[in-house]
Amino acid sequence: MSTEQLAVNTIKALAMDGVQRANSGHPGMPMGMADIATVLWTKHLLVDPAMPDWPDRDRFVLSNGHGSMLMYSLLHLAGFGLTMDDLRSFRRFGSRTPGHPEREPGLGIEMTTGPLGQGFATGIGMALAEANLRSNFGADLVDHMTYAFVSDGDLMEGISSEAASFAGRLGLSKLVYLYDDNEISIGGSTDITFTEDVNARFGAYGWHVLDVDGHDRVAIHEAITAARADDRPSLISCHTHIAHGAPTLQDTSKSHGSPLGDGEIAATKAAMDFPVDPLFHVPEGVYDFFSAAMEAGNAARIAWEGRRDAVFSADGELADRWARQFDPSDVEVGPLGYEVGDLVATRKASERAINDLAPKVPGLIGGSADLAPSTNTLIAGAAEIQDDIGGRNIRFGVREHAMGAIVNGLAVHGGFRPYGATFLVFNDYMRAATRLAAVMDAPSIFVYTHESVFLGEDGPTHQPIEQIASLRAMPNMWLVRPADATETAEAWEMALRRTDGPTAILLTRQGIPVLDRSGKEGMLHRGGYVLRDGDGATLIATGSEVHVALEAAELLSGEGISLRVVSMPCVEAFDAQEQSYRDSVLGGLPTATLEAGVTMGWHRFAGSDGLVIGIDHFGASAPWKSIAEEWGFTGRAVADRIADWLG
Ligand SMILES: Cc1ncc(C[n+]2csc(CCOP(=O)(O)OP(=O)(O)O)c2C)c(N)n1
């Protein structure tokens, strides 16, 4: 038997043993893709276990993350930091081999996968990152592939259509996806639900489509070679058998989500002439086979370092730009030149901030889901990527879900502080991607304009109500709702300085006054701060309600009530402050809150005796000022409610 065949059998055996020991997991997919994985990892993929996160490595994404034992076996056999004990601890608390791969670039795991479709679309963001960097820094510094394994489930999810269409339009050529066409999903045969002509579909997107027997390793090798040479994104449809080699469970959905069982495992091993015992066995020659293959990646990395040093010493400007591209963490915004009292929509102030930042942060790139004139997210004077792949303005099209994932792909690739923009209500269309950004600590920036009922006439379908609370409910997502143009500038600073998770910046459609924040500059970074002092009660407000709170305070001061106004643009940042600071801001006073969204969440500040002013119903189509009048979001109405509440 060839060592290559032995390597394939080892991957199958490790998947069976790992899932059996954990008594949970998916053995069928790793067994079905073992041939493909062995060819890709030993003949094409340029990665280096000695330095898993070198910038010009090929990217590998296991979009069908339920087959995680495949990834762990490959990483182990190839000499990345996963030990045999790690494989034995598959799916155990605290192990490095969780149920689905979790992003850990130092280990060779580029992204977290599991929610089907996300890996597919995020990989396209990685390929865009590569193409953009190559265009700006040259192929000596950046020239790598993005590979992904994708399954029927990935291709059934709508996000794959959005992302594939985007990749086809841009002709992202260094993208090769291997489709595990095993005709099985959890429900049984894909005939039940998935009968479309996938190859024709991807051809229509402008992809290069190949079709191979997924167990014919020569054919797989030739297909990957052809795909790499083509100047379009490539989909290689690989006809495979799930649980390949299992005597009774091959081609069944039973092999999908549970162990095969000791008897079936023994029979499968016997049929492929593999020792039944010991478990987790790696035959002689298999480690050497993989480490020999990894020498190509190691040599590529060392050669890359040599080229990088030569390029940097010849071109100091480029070296400096590269450094800034990869680390914008000390950036400062502005000043943006507004005067106190100017009426400025914060989406407009954000546009100024973006354009102030663009020359300082070369990795700042992004765009919107066909809402550039409304979200004000264009970088003036920069090219559009559909005209020049090295440009900075991304036209995502009306594809919010893919936009979220592509932004994540740019972020986890490295070298970018990417943003994607849309109306806040449409975050619901990309929530899965924003959640994944939070799960995998990706510093993605999500820009949401039209962030309250005060967007006005478009009415309830467009007016966010529960979206603010729902984003706040997401761990590791920082939501910033700036109160005016100057807080908006600081919000961008906060987003760019953040390196361990995503930031959502919420911006108004309507003009709101620039506040007098003299002496309070930079305070947004603390999440919440006292904007107007007072000792009768505290009113916490966010975003466009802060100036209303200040008006209410002014009115109440004439009525003998001293209201303290706290601007709370980012609850998460406030929560991260030391207790003494938080106490000093809240002042131990009776507390009210004011935000144009559901009241959920605010009682933690207001307590049971507090007053929480919000909107717990859908919106209405009307000019925003009449909505404010009708629903009590004016200084007078708020002052009256506070006076009533305080009795
Ligand atoms: C968004 C999402 N929906 C549902 C699931 C649950 N799930 C895991 S695998 C799978 C389908 C498996 O079929 P396929 O993608 O063909 O993978 P295979 O069985 O061939 O490995 C489903 C529905 C998921 N992981 N993500």
The ligand as an SDF file (V2000), in Angstrom:
LIG
                    3D

 26 27  0  0  0  0  0  0  0  0999 V2000
  -26.7090   27.3700    9.5210 C   0  0  0  0  0  0  0  0  0  0  0  0
  -26.7470   25.9340    9.9710 C   0  0  0  0  0  0  0  0  0  0  0  0
  -27.8980   25.2740    9.9570 N   0  0  0  0  0  0  0  0  0  0  0  0
  -27.9710   24.0030   10.4000 C   0  0  0  0  0  0  0  0  0  0  0  0
  -26.8540   23.3620   10.8610 C   0  0  0  0  0  0  0  0  0  0  0  0
  -26.9380   21.9500   11.4130 C   0  0  0  0  0  0  0  0  0  0  0  0
  -26.2560   21.0430   10.4690 N   0  0  0  0  0  0  0  0  0  0  0  0
  -25.0110   20.5950   10.6840 C   0  0  0  0  0  0  0  0  0  0  0  0
  -24.4480   19.6880    9.4060 S   0  0  0  0  0  0  0  0  0  0  0  0
  -25.9000   19.8550    8.5610 C   0  0  0  0  0  0  0  0  0  0  0  0
  -26.1380   19.3030    7.2030 C   0  0  0  0  0  0  0  0  0  0  0  0
  -25.1790   18.3040    6.8190 C   0  0  0  0  0  0  0  0  0  0  0  0
  -25.2500   18.0500    5.4560 O   0  0  0  0  0  0  0  0  0  0  0  0
  -24.0490   18.4510    4.5410 P   0  0  0  0  0  0  0  0  0  0  0  0
  -23.8180   19.9070    4.6040 O   0  0  0  0  0  0  0  0  0  0  0  0
  -24.3180   17.8720    3.2190 O   0  0  0  0  0  0  0  0  0  0  0  0
  -22.8220   17.7700    5.2320 O   0  0  0  0  0  0  0  0  0  0  0  0
  -22.4400   16.2210    5.2040 P   0  0  0  0  0  0  0  0  0  0  0  0
  -23.5070   15.4960    5.8930 O   0  0  0  0  0  0  0  0  0  0  0  0
  -22.3250   15.8470    3.7910 O   0  0  0  0  0  0  0  0  0  0  0  0
  -21.1380   16.1890    5.9330 O   0  0  0  0  0  0  0  0  0  0  0  0
  -26.8010   20.6050    9.2940 C   0  0  0  0  0  0  0  0  0  0  0  0
  -28.1680   20.9180    8.8330 C   0  0  0  0  0  0  0  0  0  0  0  0
  -25.6490   24.0980   10.8530 C   0  0  0  0  0  0  0  0  0  0  0  0
  -24.5020   23.5770   11.2920 N   0  0  0  0  0  0  0  0  0  0  0  0
  -25.6200   25.3670   10.3820 N   0  0  0  0  0  0  0  0  0  0  0  0
  1  2  1  0
  2  3  1  0
  2 26  2  0
  3  4  2  0
  4  5  1  0
  5  6  1  0
  5 24  2  0
  6  7  1  0
  7  8  2  0
  7 22  1  0
  8  9  1  0
  9 10  1  0
 10 11  1  0
 10 22  2  0
 11 12  1  0
 12 13  1  0
 13 14  1  0
 14 15  2  0
 14 16  1  0
 14 17  1  0
 17 18  1  0
 18 19  2  0
 18 20  1  0
 18 21  1  0
 22 23  1  0
 24 25  1  0
 24 26  1  0
M  CHG  1   7   1
M  END
$$$$
